[in-house]
Amino acid sequence: MSKKPDQSKPWYQDGLHFECTQCGGCCTGGPGYVWVNAAEIQAMAEFADMTVEQFESVYVREVGLRKSLKEYSTGDCVFLDTESKGCTVYSARPRQCRTWPFWDSNIKTPEDWQATCDFCPGSGKGRLYSLDEIQDRASEIRI
């Protein structure tokens, strides 16, 4: 007799693999938004050795009532080092970046996860994240 999956848990109940390859793919592409709140702006400003006001004037744009990091005309994040493909504020990066790829939109269905794996070379590979770890990250921000 085969064991049936627990229907009360999500399809990824056994966890998902992810290991960042530092490819920079999630920091590039078409225009978009990297939403930031006051605490994240403060942390990045401190990391950059700037006042919040200086940091916002250089790196943040207002989108309605919200704030997002600026991007280059190519759609690349303003903090992407185009040579190394690394983030220049990695240790202070916003939650949207810290929680990739475990956004609710990426883990909604197995097909959504497969599309994420097709885009991101680290998704589906590397360390196994537990159900709790995935759900903790997905609950931090809704994307």
Salt bridges, closest charged atoms under 4 A:
GLU40 OE2 - ARG95 NE 3.52
GLU56 OE1 - LYS67 NZ 2.94
GLU71 OE2 - ARG61 NH2 3.85
GLU133 OE2 - ARG127 NH2 3.07
GLU140 OE1 - ARG98 NH1 3.46
